[in-house]
Amino acid sequence: MQELQDGKCAICDRSPLSAEGAKRSLSVDHDHHTGVIRGLLCHSFNVGIGNFRDDPTILERAVEY
C-alpha cells in the first residue's frame, strides 16, 4: 500500500513530515465498523476523518459550511 501511494497520504498527497522536517510514518486508515483498511493517511487527516466519526453526512455538512 505504501508503494501504491508512493509513500504519500491518500488525501493530501504529501509525504508526512514532523515539525522539524523529519519523515513520519503514515497511519493505516480503516473503517471502524467493518475493519476494512481504506488506505494510508498522514496524522492530520487520520485524526480529521476520526473527528467526522466516519459519517459522510457530517463531512458533507462541513464541505457546505
Secondary structure, 3 states (H helix, E strand, C coil): CCCCCCCCCCCCCCCCECCCCCECCCEEEECCCCCCEEEEECHHHHHHHHHCCCCHHHHHHHHHC
